[in-house]
């Protein structure tokens, strides 16, 4: 059973465009929602994270939008660049113990 | 300040052999998590350890897999009698805290190939 559902599986965006990746969860006990970026052959690296007490968090070109009532959260990458081409994973955790990851979104930013 | 280190980076084993994967957490981190990643899939939680203790092993297969994090030395993920289905990338992550939204820092992974 997939605890965190992620979409789309792949995404192609023009340089300068907005990339949007969505995740949904069922367990209302989740209280930490990070996004990870992974380049080929590398381990995932934390990009940005949010807790359910806020609806939005922005760091540079990256923004997380969180909808607690809908149990959904999304990653927005503004002004997407070719260097952003990577696989992005959302995750959710309860009390920071076990992390449940989405299946990943392969993002390609076309110059 | 070195990051999370994993070795070997690549490991090839024949069916029935044992695989030992090592993970050295970041300095000062006492919490280690192991994940498995199959091609085109996300990371699947396997086990969460603190020094000398297994906190949560709910993601570990019941047979052939074991993990430890001794008082001294790296954390070890051990797979006995490997089968082709064990071929995957295995990542460990470390964290300085738990229960407090501590960021997990991932290592570069060990890619296991079972022939």
Boltz contact constraints between the chains, C-beta under 6 A:
constraints:
  - contact:
      token1: [A, 32]
      token2: [B, 101]
      max_distance: 6.0
  - contact:
      token1: [A, 42]
      token2: [B, 108]
      max_distance: 6.0
  - contact:
      token1: [A, 43]
      token2: [B, 91]
      max_distance: 6.0
  - contact:
      token1: [A, 43]
      token2: [B, 106]
      max_distance: 6.0
  - contact:
      token1: [A, 43]
      token2: [B, 107]
      max_distance: 6.0
  - contact:
      token1: [A, 43]
      token2: [B, 108]
      max_distance: 6.0
  - contact:
      token1: [A, 43]
      token2: [B, 109]
      max_distance: 6.0
  - contact:
      token1: [A, 44]
      token2: [B, 106]
      max_distance: 6.0
  - contact:
      token1: [A, 46]
      token2: [B, 103]
      max_distance: 6.0
  - contact:
      token1: [A, 89]
      token2: [B, 42]
      max_distance: 6.0
  - contact:
      token1: [A, 95]
      token2: [B, 99]
      max_distance: 6.0
  - contact:
      token1: [A, 96]
      token2: [B, 98]
      max_distance: 6.0
  - contact:
      token1: [A, 96]
      token2: [B, 99]
      max_distance: 6.0
  - contact:
      token1: [A, 96]
      token2: [B, 100]
      max_distance: 6.0
  - contact:
      token1: [A, 96]
      token2: [B, 101]
      max_distance: 6.0
  - contact:
      token1: [A, 96]
      token2: [B, 102]
      max_distance: 6.0
  - contact:
      token1: [A, 98]
      token2: [B, 45]
      max_distance: 6.0
  - contact:
      token1: [A, 98]
      token2: [B, 56]
      max_distance: 6.0
  - contact:
      token1: [A, 101]
      token2: [B, 42]
      max_distance: 6.0
  - contact:
      token1: [A, 101]
      token2: [B, 43]
      max_distance: 6.0
  - contact:
      token1: [A, 102]
      token2: [B, 42]
      max_distance: 6.0
  - contact:
      token1: [A, 103]
      token2: [B, 41]
      max_distance: 6.0
  - contact:
      token1: [A, 103]
      token2: [B, 42]
      max_distance: 6.0
  - contact:
      token1: [A, 104]
      token2: [B, 42]
      max_distance: 6.0
